[in-house]
Amino acid sequence: MPTALIAEDEDLLAAHLRQELKALWPELQIVAMATHGEEAVAMALEHQPEVCFLDIRMPGMTGLEAAAQLADDWDDRDGRPFPLLVFVTAYDQFALQAFERNAVDYVLKPVQRERLSQTVDRLKAALAQRQPAPAALEATLAQLRGLLGGAPLPGASSTASASNATGAAPLLRHLQVGVGDAIVMVPLDEVVYLEAADKYVRVLTADQEYLVRISLRELLPQLDAQRFWQVHRGHIVHVDAIDRVHRDDTGKLTLRLRHRPERLAVSRMYGHLFKAM
């Protein structure tokens, strides 16, 4: 019997989706209902559903971020494939092009039975042709990379996104950091890594730490992508500050840095960045 999880923070919409799925796919067992991204990840890891319906706009993590976190935490050593993902979204047509290009299915709010019926048919076909666990997870990671790179996420800076897309905005060379009644100009060349801290970003140099009032998501498009790599949902690292990369017995990567004692974990989403030449 196929199993599924629904993650939706609006009760009426969650109940409607569950009802429509029951009518279109009676054999499908809904094993969990989550109301936010963190809960969706925890429930998916606990119940290991074959399909996850993830709302894009949820409190805390977005649906895309929840999927990325789930992929990072998923244990595929027992051969259980990563769940098939369906995103539930109210995005406009421009943003939906990213979903279409990256072959992850989606349904629009409010969910229409005719469109959901197409999704059900696709899911049944996909379940009948499941790839082995490692291949299925890597295919999903590739899809998520495309989505995270191509679809503007809720809460992202529209100005930064638009500027980055057109290439018109100059990239930052310094960060202006408020310290007491002064503004410190921190050269990005001196930054070792950046860490998400709620609505702030911790800026860590070799011997200093600063806090700037911006989210990591807003800051990323303003950085030189050749010099600053996102290696985790909460970390961006200066490539020149990486000393070496360690891989453990499970395949997980950890960065050792120059000039800082911390060790930074690399999520599965960004593991493809590190390959020996």
ChimeraX attribute file (.defattr): number of C-alpha atoms within 10 A of each C-alpha:
attribute: neighborCount
match mode: 1-to-1
recipient: residues
	/A:1	7
	/A:2	15
	/A:3	17
	/A:4	22
	/A:5	25
	/A:6	26
	/A:7	28
	/A:8	26
	/A:9	18
	/A:10	12
	/A:11	12
	/A:12	10
	/A:13	15
	/A:14	18
	/A:15	14
	/A:16	14
	/A:17	22
	/A:18	18
	/A:19	13
	/A:20	16
	/A:21	19
	/A:22	14
	/A:23	13
	/A:24	16
	/A:25	15
	/A:26	12
	/A:27	12
	/A:28	18
	/A:29	17
	/A:30	17
	/A:31	15
	/A:32	19
	/A:33	21
	/A:34	22
	/A:35	18
	/A:36	22
	/A:37	28
	/A:38	20
	/A:39	16
	/A:40	26
	/A:41	24
	/A:42	16
	/A:43	20
	/A:44	25
	/A:45	15
	/A:46	10
	/A:47	13
	/A:48	21
	/A:49	23
	/A:50	21
	/A:51	21
	/A:52	23
	/A:53	25
	/A:54	28
	/A:55	30
	/A:56	24
	/A:57	21
	/A:58	20
	/A:59	13
	/A:60	12
	/A:61	19
	/A:62	20
	/A:63	29
	/A:64	23
	/A:65	19
	/A:66	24
	/A:67	24
	/A:68	24
	/A:69	21
	/A:70	22
	/A:71	23
	/A:72	19
	/A:73	14
	/A:74	19
	/A:75	16
	/A:76	15
	/A:77	10
	/A:78	7
	/A:79	10
	/A:80	17
	/A:81	21
	/A:82	27
	/A:83	25
	/A:84	20
	/A:85	22
	/A:86	20
	/A:87	20
	/A:88	23
	/A:89	19
	/A:90	16
	/A:91	18
	/A:92	9
	/A:93	9
	/A:94	10
	/A:95	16
	/A:96	18
	/A:97	14
	/A:98	19
	/A:99	21
	/A:100	12
	/A:101	12
	/A:102	16
	/A:103	13
	/A:104	16
	/A:105	17
	/A:106	21
	/A:107	21
	/A:108	16
	/A:109	13
	/A:110	12
	/A:111	16
	/A:112	13
	/A:113	15
	/A:114	9
	/A:115	12
	/A:116	18
	/A:117	16
	/A:118	13
	/A:119	16
	/A:120	15
	/A:121	12
	/A:122	13
	/A:123	18
	/A:124	12
	/A:125	11
	/A:126	12
	/A:127	14
	/A:128	9
	/A:129	9
	/A:130	13
	/A:131	14
	/A:132	13
	/A:133	17
	/A:134	16
	/A:135	13
	/A:136	17
	/A:137	22
	/A:138	16
	/A:139	12
	/A:140	23
	/A:141	21
	/A:142	14
	/A:143	18
	/A:144	23
	/A:145	15
	/A:146	16
	/A:147	23
	/A:148	15
	/A:149	11
	/A:150	17
	/A:151	17
	/A:152	17
	/A:153	21
	/A:154	12
	/A:155	11
	/A:156	15
	/A:157	17
	/A:158	13
	/A:159	11
	/A:160	16
	/A:161	20
	/A:162	14
	/A:163	15
	/A:164	17
	/A:165	12
	/A:166	8
	/A:167	10
	/A:168	9
	/A:169	15
	/A:170	11
	/A:171	13
	/A:172	13
	/A:173	14
	/A:174	15
	/A:175	16
	/A:176	13
	/A:177	16
	/A:178	14
	/A:179	11
	/A:180	7
	/A:181	6
	/A:182	9
	/A:183	11
	/A:184	14
	/A:185	12
	/A:186	16
	/A:187	13
	/A:188	19
	/A:189	13
	/A:190	16
	/A:191	22
	/A:192	23
	/A:193	24
	/A:194	24
	/A:195	19
	/A:196	19
	/A:197	16
	/A:198	13
	/A:199	11
	/A:200	14
	/A:201	21
	/A:202	20
	/A:203	22
	/A:204	18
	/A:205	20
	/A:206	15
	/A:207	10
	/A:208	9
	/A:209	11
	/A:210	16
	/A:211	17
	/A:212	17
	/A:213	13
	/A:214	16
	/A:215	19
	/A:216	24
	/A:217	19
	/A:218	15
	/A:219	16
	/A:220	18
	/A:221	20
	/A:222	17
	/A:223	18
	/A:224	15
	/A:225	13
	/A:226	8
	/A:227	14
	/A:228	20
	/A:229	18
	/A:230	21
	/A:231	23
	/A:232	21
	/A:233	17
	/A:234	17
	/A:235	20
	/A:236	23
	/A:237	22
	/A:238	21
	/A:239	16
	/A:240	13
	/A:241	22
	/A:242	17
	/A:243	11
	/A:244	10
	/A:245	17
	/A:246	13
	/A:247	11
	/A:248	8
	/A:249	6
	/A:250	8
	/A:251	10
	/A:252	14
	/A:253	19
	/A:254	18
	/A:255	19
	/A:256	17
	/A:257	22
	/A:258	14
	/A:259	13
	/A:260	15
	/A:261	9
	/A:262	10
	/A:263	12
	/A:264	20
	/A:265	18
	/A:266	24
	/A:267	22
	/A:268	23
	/A:269	21
	/A:270	18
	/A:271	18
	/A:272	13
	/A:273	12
	/A:274	11
	/A:275	7
	/A:276	5
	/A:277	3
